[in-house]
Amino acid sequence: MRSLAATTVGLALAASPALAEDASKPATVTQANAAAPPSAADLLFDQPHMKNTAPGSTLTYDYLRRSGIAKGPFGPPLADTVQLKVEPGKSAEARDISVVMFSGLNRVPAGPFEDMPGNPVVSLFLENHLRGLAKVLEANPRYLKLAIRKGLREKAVVTPAKVNIDGREVDGWRVVTKPFAGDAMAQRMRGMDDMTYTFVIAPAVPGEIVSIEASSKSPDGGELLEEKLNYDQKAG
């Protein structure tokens, strides 16, 4: 069985060139939010997220997954952490990163990553999410992955956001996409074709990734899936 580390790099490296080819070079993330918003691809895959993360530090993300679907196909609720241990890379903006993804029996093999300018937590979250979603839907994970890539490229809405960090408010961006809405295979998604992916990014936050969420609700408001990751600034 391939480890999550092997497939993780695949998503980030496969997604980034394809997305970059389809969009003109956006304004840099560090420019004022009054400028034209950057593309989702630039924010999530092309930025050197780790440049502001000190070697020797550890980034901690709180993870939660829960679902109200009968018979619990996603398993019991899971609350755990993902930790990225950061060391110097070969260049000033890159880092060597070791990963502790979940704890105890929940542990998932991931990493390490060498000389990484970007934050691998984006792909770690998406690959783990896709494995669970593909299993529940009995779907081809590649099909789901391509749909998310297309959603980020063609359907993503990028808007300015404010983020509280260390008691102060900083500028950031929110990326929202519903990649399966209107998809030809939507009827096979057990009502989860409304799955909404939300990413919050702020250059002032170590690692820049503030939160990631994948959520889907039934027409009556029931929770089909809530899966999210949040940067824990108190643990940093």
Buried (B, 14 or more C-beta within 10 A) or exposed (E): EEEBBEBBBBBBEBBBEBBBEEBEEBBEBEEEBEEEBBBBBBBBBBBBBBBEBEEEBBBBBBBBBBBBBEEEEBEEEBEBBBBBBBEEBEEEBBBBBBBBBBEEEEEBEBBBBEEBBBBBBBBBBBBBBBBBBBEBBEBEBEEBBBBBBBBBBEBBEBEEBEBEBEEEEBBBBBBBBBBBEEBEBBEEBBBBBBBBBBBBBBBBBBBBBBBBBBBBBBEEEEEBBBBBBBBBBEEB
